[in-house]
Every structure is written in C-alpha cells, then in structure tokens.
Amino acid sequence: MSRSAHPAGPRHGDVLPEAHATTPPADLNALDARVWSRTATRTADGALAVGGLDVRTLADEYGTPAYLLDEEDFRARCRAWRTAFGPGADVFYAGKAFLCRAVVRWLTEEGLNLDVCSGGELATALSGGMPAARIAMHGNNKSRAELAKAVTSGVGRIVVDSFQEIERLAGIAAEHGVRQKVQIRATVGVEAHTHEFIATAHEDQKFGFSLTGGDAAEAVRAVLKHPESLELIGVHSHIGSQIFDMSGFEVSARRVVGLLADIRDEHGVELPEIDLGGGLGIAYTPEDDPREPHEIAKALAEIVGRECEAANLAVPRLSVEPGRAIVGPTAFTLYEVGTVKQLDGIRTYVSVDGGMSDNIRTALYDADYSVVLAGRASAAEPMLARVVGKHCESGDIVVRDAFLPSDLAPGDLLAVPATGAYCRSMASNYNQVPRPPVVAVKDGQARVLVRRETEEDLLRLDVG
C-alpha cells in the first residue's frame, strides 16, 4: 500500500477492517510459540515475562519503547543453524538484520560467520572481536575506503557487484600485496517472496551480474584477469526475503551450478564455493509457518547435490545467510499506550509511545505483526484495533489490524513480537525522536546492549 500512496499520506482508510480482520483468537492472553522467543511466558498474575524478567520491571528500569532481546533464544538459534548445516558448510549471519558488538561476540562464540555490507558494519564486526577471516563483505557500491579497510583487515571474502568494483578492488589488493578472495554476485532471474516465485523479469535491479545477459560470465573473466590480486572462490546469489517456499532456491541453485559448469568448461577450474544467500522467513503472525533450520539445510543440500550431479561437478562448499531467521524471533518491542480512540463503526486506534521511527517495516513494506497486552492479563471482550505510533504521519502504523482486550487503557503495556530484525537497524530519528535501547535478558538478568538515545545525543550532532 505504501508504494502507491498519495503524497499527502497512505490511503489506508480506503479499506475498512472487515477486509482484513480475522476471527478473534480464543485467548487474547496466549503467546503463540511460533511468534514469540523461547523464554517468553506469562507470570502468575498474567504479565508478560522474558528471560525470567517481568516486563513491568523492565519498563520501570529501561523505559518504553524498548527492544527486549532474548539472549538464550538468540544463541539457541545460532546453534540450531550451525548444527543443521554441519562442518561442511558455512552459516553467515547477515549483520544488516541487527548488529552490535555483543551480538558479534555471541556469533563468534557460537561458531557463526558474519556478513557485512558497509564500513560501519565492518567496524562493528571487528570491534566486537569477529575474526576477519570469518567476515564476508557485500554491497553494490562499496567505497574505495571500505574496500581498502576490508582488504587490510583480512576479510575472508568480498562479494563483487560491478565491473568497476572488480578493477577497483584488484588495484587496492595489489597496492597492499594481498590476494583477496572474492565471489561473483549473480542475478539469477528469480525473485522469491513468501510462497511465490517468479522466474522472469527480475533482472532490473541494482545488485549483481546478470546471468541471462552474459554479465556474470564476463565478470568471471574480469576477475580471472587479476590472478595475483584476486582469487575467485565462488558464486553468490540472493533471491528475496521472507521466503517459506524452497522452489525459488531450486531454480536459483540450478542456474548457479550451470554457471559453475560454464566456468569449468571455459576456464578449466571448478570453483569451490556457492552462497545461496538468505531471506529465509520467520513467523510474524500465527498464520506464518516457517521451516526449521534442519529442514532448510536438508532441502538445500539435496538441491545443490542433485544439480551438481547432473552437471558432473564436485559439490561445492555451501554458504547461507540467515540474519532475520536468527535474530527476528528473539526480540520484541515493549510500548506504553498513550491514547485509545474509538471510531464508531470503523475501528479503535491505540496510540503508543513509539511508531515508525522504531519500526518502519509496516509503513515501508505493509508488514504484518502481532501484538498482545503485556502488563496484565484481561478477560474483556476482544476489540478490533489498529496500533499506531506518535509520529506526524497517517501512515505511522505499527500493527494494522489486531484484536486487543476492550478494557485497554492509557498506561497499559503492549508488546509486539518478532521485531529483532530490521527494526533497530532501520530505526530513525524522525520527528527528532531518540531511538530506543536494546536490552538483553537472560536467566533473570538484564543488560543494555545499545543504550537509549537522548535529546542531548541529537543536539550533539547539530553544529548550529
């Protein structure tokens, strides 16, 4: 909806809730395990708790809005992905989902690698102690400074994205006497979103080298012209986001393996790696049904093995990048209700103390979220509500349509689950609103990973 919005604001009011509403849940106080982190539960008196801590206590100490991150769940998901793919594959956490130095330390300890796509993400990775050899660097327009920092830091691989970058990187590596490992990012003509994929008309994007247009093959030739400064180790592809259906990966793998076969036939070398990217989906609502890591690993291994056998190629080392699938379900955002506005015959608007500055995904992508009353339990009748933020935008929506107890009142706490990915990392200071903190909880203890911004922080950047 946001992509076709009128400049004065999205026309979300054109669609009344009857077009979107589902049947109210049998229990408004229930926590669906598919949506919530593993330690989320209700206390004896009905309040939400996570990591052994009552959200009322957390709100008193850290304020609202706040991102509350379940460290135990995060680490467990890292281990599940690492175990599922085993020692013969690499799991690269996609830092763009959410990154801070504590998360980098957790990833390092749990045996994952890290994918970064900017100088800032690289600096965070190195500062957090991730070994440079376990870092991959992406990006469609890496600056000379970013490439130089990656090369001199010893980054394990750089995914090249343009002919200009190949020449730029080759020169930088030569200057520093380094033979830099690289992968070619190939645009395979598949874009997968949730349960559908379309295998045509997706060459028109800013990322990668086209397979069908011959650019990917030409990029291989361009890299191989610099054998002293660049080492081509594989091919990378990424087909979309929030993917549940593996069909798109099957098409992508077939085309990537086809490129590997062409490289063997033309250049006499078999590249040792392929990276099938990320975009693997999570549950934002109970209707979502994501696959478990072991199911994904088995499916990808079978797909790649089958395609390599057909092409008479040795099976290369496989890499995946599950950022959202690791951190997304491990955090929720805690808000305080400010106003409850009933519009007779339409809906009830529930305004919270955050909004599009801490979660832009609803406005940007029409993303769906769940929400529960967090500070207490309620036996009141359900009401259809729209949870909105405090910003000066009619499109400032957190949860478009949800059922909440009809006795909801100002001062109540609400929790929106599955906000670990792309919420804090895409947060802004719109309306000069400071960004919320990220607070880790584990075994009855809480600690701030990223502190709350203050108005002084905002003013400090304003040089007057």
C-alpha positions in Angstrom: 0.0 0.0 0.0 2.8 2.4 0.8 4.2 2.1 -2.6 1.1 3.5 -4.2 0.3 6.0 -1.5 -0.8 9.6 -2.2 1.8 12.2 -1.4 -0.4 13.5 1.3 -0.3 10.2 3.1 -1.2 6.5 2.5 -4.9 5.8 1.7 -5.1 3.1 4.4 -8.6 4.4 5.3 -10.0 3.2 2.0 -10.0 -0.4 3.3 -12.2 -1.0 6.3 -11.2 -3.6 8.8 -13.8 -6.1 7.6 -11.5 -6.7 4.6 -8.6 -7.7 6.8 -10.0 -8.9 10.0 -9.6 -12.5 11.1 -11.6 -14.3 13.8 -10.6 -13.2 17.3 -8.2 -15.7 19.0 -9.8 -17.9 21.6 -7.5 -16.5 24.2 -6.1 -12.9 23.9 -3.6 -13.7 26.6 -2.0 -16.7 24.8 1.6 -16.5 23.5 2.0 -18.4 20.2 5.3 -20.2 20.3 5.8 -19.6 16.6 5.9 -15.9 17.1 7.5 -15.4 20.5 11.0 -16.1 21.7 11.6 -19.3 23.6 11.6 -17.9 27.1 8.6 -15.6 26.7 5.8 -16.6 29.2 3.1 -15.2 31.4 3.6 -14.7 35.1 1.2 -15.9 37.7 -0.7 -12.7 37.6 -0.7 -12.5 33.8 2.1 -10.2 32.9 4.5 -11.0 30.1 7.9 -12.1 31.1 11.1 -12.9 29.1 14.4 -14.3 30.3 12.8 -14.7 33.7 12.0 -11.0 34.0 8.6 -9.3 34.2 8.1 -6.6 31.5 6.7 -4.3 34.1 10.0 -4.3 35.9 11.9 -3.9 32.6 9.7 -0.9 31.7 10.3 0.7 35.0 14.1 0.3 34.7 14.6 0.9 31.0 11.6 2.9 29.9 9.5 2.4 26.8 9.7 1.9 23.9 12.4 -0.7 24.2 13.6 -3.7 22.2 14.0 -6.6 24.6 16.3 -9.3 23.2 16.2 -12.9 24.5 19.9 -13.9 24.6 19.2 -17.6 25.3 16.9 -17.8 22.3 19.4 -16.0 20.1 22.2 -18.4 21.0 20.0 -21.4 20.6 19.0 -20.4 17.1 22.7 -19.9 16.2 23.4 -23.4 17.4 20.5 -24.8 15.5 21.7 -23.3 12.2 25.3 -24.3 12.8 24.3 -27.9 13.7 21.8 -28.2 10.8 24.4 -27.3 8.2 27.3 -29.0 9.9 31.1 -28.6 9.4 30.9 -28.9 5.6 29.0 -25.6 5.2 29.2 -22.0 6.4 26.5 -20.0 8.1 27.0 -16.3 7.7 24.7 -14.2 10.0 23.5 -11.2 7.9 24.5 -8.2 10.0 22.1 -5.9 8.4 19.2 -7.6 10.3 20.7 -6.3 13.6 24.2 -5.8 14.7 26.0 -4.6 17.8 29.2 -5.6 19.5 27.5 -8.0 21.9 25.8 -9.8 19.1 29.2 -10.1 17.3 30.6 -11.8 20.4 27.7 -14.2 20.6 28.1 -15.1 16.9 31.8 -15.7 17.4 31.3 -17.9 20.4 28.5 -19.9 18.7 30.7 -20.6 15.6 28.9 -18.5 13.0 30.5 -16.3 10.4 29.3 -12.7 9.7 28.1 -10.9 6.6 28.5 -7.1 6.5 27.6 -4.6 3.8 29.1 -1.2 4.9 32.1 0.3 6.6 30.1 0.8 9.8 29.0 -2.9 9.9 32.6 -3.9 9.3 33.9 -1.7 12.1 31.3 -3.1 14.4 32.3 -6.7 13.5 36.0 -6.1 14.0 35.4 -4.1 17.2 33.2 -7.0 18.6 36.0 -9.5 18.0 34.8 -11.4 14.9 37.9 -12.9 13.2 38.3 -11.0 9.9 38.7 -14.3 8.1 35.1 -15.2 9.1 33.7 -12.0 7.6 32.2 -11.5 4.2 31.6 -8.1 2.7 28.7 -7.3 0.4 27.4 -4.1 -1.2 26.6 -2.7 -4.6 28.6 0.4 -4.2 31.4 -0.2 -1.7 33.7 2.9 -1.5 37.4 2.7 -2.0 37.9 3.3 1.7 35.5 0.5 2.6 37.3 -1.9 0.2 40.7 -0.9 1.5 39.6 -1.4 5.1 38.3 -4.9 4.2 41.4 -5.9 2.3 43.8 -4.6 5.0 41.8 -6.2 7.8 42.0 -9.6 6.2 38.3 -10.0 5.4 37.7 -13.6 4.3 35.7 -12.8 1.1 34.4 -9.8 -0.8 31.3 -10.3 -3.0 32.0 -8.2 -6.1 29.0 -6.5 -7.6 30.1 -4.4 -10.6 32.9 -4.3 -13.2 34.1 -1.0 -11.8 34.4 -2.7 -8.4 36.4 -5.6 -9.8 39.0 -3.2 -11.2 39.0 -1.0 -8.0 39.4 -4.0 -5.7 42.1 -5.5 -7.9 44.1 -2.3 -7.7 43.7 -2.0 -3.9 44.7 -5.6 -3.3 47.7 -5.1 -5.5 48.7 -2.0 -3.6 48.7 -3.9 -0.3 50.3 -7.1 -1.7 47.2 -9.1 -0.9 45.5 -11.8 -3.0 41.9 -11.1 -2.0 39.3 -13.9 -2.1 36.1 -12.9 -4.0 32.8 -14.2 -5.1 30.7 -13.0 -8.0 27.2 -12.0 -7.2 25.0 -13.4 -9.9 21.5 -12.2 -10.7 19.7 -15.5 -11.5 16.4 -14.2 -12.7 14.4 -15.5 -9.6 12.8 -13.3 -7.0 11.2 -15.2 -4.2 8.8 -13.7 -1.6 7.0 -15.9 0.9 5.0 -18.6 -1.0 5.5 -17.5 -4.6 8.4 -17.0 -7.0 8.6 -15.7 -10.5 11.4 -16.7 -12.7 11.4 -13.8 -15.2 11.5 -10.0 -15.3 13.8 -9.6 -12.2 17.0 -8.6 -13.9 16.0 -5.0 -13.4 17.7 -4.3 -10.1 20.8 -2.7 -8.7 22.5 -5.9 -7.4 24.7 -8.4 -9.2 25.7 -9.5 -12.6 23.0 -10.8 -15.0 23.2 -14.5 -15.9 21.0 -14.2 -18.9 22.7 -11.1 -20.3 26.1 -12.7 -20.1 27.4 -10.2 -17.5 28.1 -12.9 -14.9 30.3 -14.8 -17.3 32.1 -11.6 -18.3 32.6 -10.7 -14.6 34.3 -14.1 -14.1 36.7 -13.3 -17.0 37.4 -9.9 -15.4 38.3 -11.3 -12.1 40.5 -14.0 -13.6 42.5 -11.3 -15.4 43.9 -10.4 -12.0 45.3 -13.7 -10.7 47.9 -12.0 -8.5 45.5 -9.8 -6.6 42.1 -11.6 -6.8 41.2 -15.2 -6.1 37.8 -16.3 -7.4 36.4 -18.8 -4.9 32.7 -18.9 -5.9 29.4 -17.5 -6.9 26.8 -15.8 -4.7 23.1 -15.4 -5.3 20.2 -13.9 -3.3 16.6 -14.3 -4.5 14.4 -12.4 -2.0 13.1 -12.0 1.5 10.8 -13.7 4.0 10.8 -16.9 2.0 9.0 -20.0 3.1 8.8 -22.0 -0.2 12.1 -23.7 -1.3 11.1 -23.7 -5.0 12.9 -20.4 -5.7 16.1 -21.8 -4.2 15.8 -24.8 -6.5 15.7 -22.6 -9.6 18.5 -20.4 -8.3 20.8 -23.4 -7.5 20.2 -24.9 -10.9 21.3 -21.6 -12.6 24.3 -21.0 -10.2 25.5 -24.6 -10.8 25.0 -24.0 -14.5 27.4 -21.0 -14.3 29.9 -23.1 -12.4 29.8 -25.7 -15.2 30.3 -22.9 -17.8 33.3 -21.6 -15.8 34.8 -25.1 -15.7 34.3 -25.6 -19.4 35.7 -22.2 -20.4 38.5 -21.7 -17.9 39.2 -25.3 -16.7 38.6 -24.6 -13.0 35.9 -25.8 -10.6 35.1 -23.1 -8.1 34.9 -24.5 -4.5 32.0 -22.4 -3.1 28.5 -21.2 -3.7 26.4 -18.9 -1.4 22.7 -19.1 -1.8 22.1 -16.0 0.3 19.4 -15.5 2.9 15.8 -14.2 3.0 14.5 -17.2 5.0 11.2 -16.4 6.6 10.1 -16.2 10.2 6.6 -16.0 11.8 5.3 -12.5 12.4 1.8 -13.8 12.9 0.4 -17.2 13.9 -0.6 -17.7 10.2 3.1 -17.8 9.1 4.7 -21.2 9.0 8.5 -21.1 8.6 10.7 -24.1 8.2 13.1 -25.3 10.8 16.9 -25.0 10.1 17.4 -28.7 9.7 14.6 -28.8 7.1 16.2 -26.0 5.2 19.7 -27.5 5.4 18.4 -30.8 4.1 16.5 -29.3 1.3 19.4 -27.0 0.1 21.9 -29.9 0.3 19.6 -32.1 -1.8 19.0 -29.4 -4.3 22.7 -28.5 -4.8 23.8 -32.2 -4.8 21.2 -33.1 -7.4 22.2 -30.1 -9.7 25.9 -30.8 -9.3 25.5 -34.5 -10.2 23.6 -33.5 -13.3 26.4 -31.2 -14.3 29.1 -33.7 -13.4 30.6 -31.2 -10.8 32.0 -31.8 -7.4 29.6 -30.5 -4.8 31.0 -27.1 -3.7 31.0 -25.8 -0.1 27.6 -24.2 0.6 27.0 -20.9 2.5 23.8 -19.4 3.7 23.0 -16.0 5.4 20.1 -16.4 7.8 20.0 -13.0 9.6 16.3 -12.4 10.1 15.8 -16.1 10.8 18.1 -16.0 13.7 17.5 -12.6 15.4 14.0 -11.8 14.2 12.0 -14.0 16.6 14.4 -13.3 19.6 13.2 -9.8 20.3 10.0 -7.9 20.9 9.3 -4.2 21.3 7.6 -3.0 24.5 5.4 0.1 24.3 3.2 2.1 26.6 -0.3 3.0 25.5 -0.9 6.8 25.4 -4.4 7.1 24.0 -7.3 4.9 23.0 -9.6 6.5 20.4 -12.8 4.7 19.3 -14.2 5.5 15.9 -17.8 4.1 15.9 -18.4 1.5 13.2 -14.8 1.7 11.9 -12.1 0.7 14.4 -10.3 1.6 17.6 -7.0 3.5 17.3 -4.5 2.6 20.0 -1.6 5.1 20.1 1.8 4.0 21.6 4.9 5.9 22.5 6.9 4.7 19.5 6.0 4.0 15.9 7.6 4.3 12.5 10.8 5.6 13.9 11.4 2.3 15.7 9.6 0.0 13.2 9.4 1.3 9.7 8.5 -2.1 8.2 4.7 -1.7 8.4 4.8 1.6 6.6 7.5 0.6 4.1 6.5 -3.0 3.3 2.9 -3.4 4.6 4.4 -5.9 7.0 2.1 -7.7 9.4 2.8 -8.0 13.1 1.1 -9.4 16.2 0.5 -7.6 19.5 -0.5 -8.5 23.0 -1.4 -6.7 26.2 1.8 -7.2 28.1 1.5 -5.7 31.6 -1.5 -7.7 32.7 -4.0 -10.4 31.6 -7.5 -9.5 30.6 -10.8 -11.3 30.4 -12.5 -8.5 28.5 -14.1 -9.0 25.1 -11.9 -8.5 22.1 -12.0 -5.4 20.0 -10.5 -4.8 16.6 -7.8 -2.2 16.9 -5.1 -0.5 14.9 -1.9 0.1 16.9 -0.3 3.4 15.7 2.6 5.5 16.7 3.1 9.1 17.8 4.6 10.5 14.6 3.1 13.2 12.4 2.1 10.7 9.7 -1.2 9.0 9.0 0.8 6.0 7.8 2.6 5.7 11.2 1.1 2.2 11.8 2.7 -0.5 14.0 0.1 -3.2 13.7 -2.5 -2.6 11.0 -5.3 -4.8 12.4 -5.2 -6.7 15.7 -7.6 -7.9 18.4 -6.9 -6.5 21.8 -8.9 -6.5 25.1 -11.7 -3.9 25.1 -10.7 -2.7 28.5 -7.3 -1.4 27.2 -6.4 1.9 28.7 -3.7 4.6 28.7 -0.7 3.4 30.7 -1.1 -0.3 29.6 1.9 -2.0 28.2 1.8 -3.6 24.7 4.4 -6.0 23.2 4.9 -6.5 19.5 6.9 -9.7 18.9 9.4 -10.7 16.1 11.0 -7.2 15.9 14.6 -8.4 16.3 15.3 -8.0 12.6 15.3 -4.7 10.6 13.6 -2.7 13.3 16.5 -1.2 15.4 18.8 -1.4 12.3 16.3 0.6 10.2 15.3 2.9 13.1 15.4 6.7 12.5 15.1 10.0 14.4 12.0 11.1 12.5 10.3 14.0 14.3 13.6 14.2 16.3 12.6 11.2 18.4 15.5 9.4 20.1 15.9 5.7 19.2 15.0 3.1 21.8 17.5 0.9 23.7 18.3 -2.7 23.0 18.2 -4.7 26.3 19.3 -8.3 26.5 17.6 -10.6 29.0 18.9 -13.9 30.2 18.5 -16.0 33.3 16.7 -13.3 35.3 19.3 -10.7 34.4 19.1 -7.7 32.0 21.8 -5.5 30.5 21.8 -2.8 27.9 23.4 -3.7 24.6 22.6 -0.4 22.9 21.6 2.5 25.1 18.6 4.7 24.6 19.4 7.9 22.6 18.8 11.2 24.3 17.8 14.6 23.1 21.4 15.6 24.0 22.6 13.0 21.5 20.5 14.5 18.8 21.7 18.0 19.6 25.4 17.0 19.8 25.3 16.3 16.1 23.8 19.6 15.3 26.7 22.0 14.9 24.5 25.0 14.8 
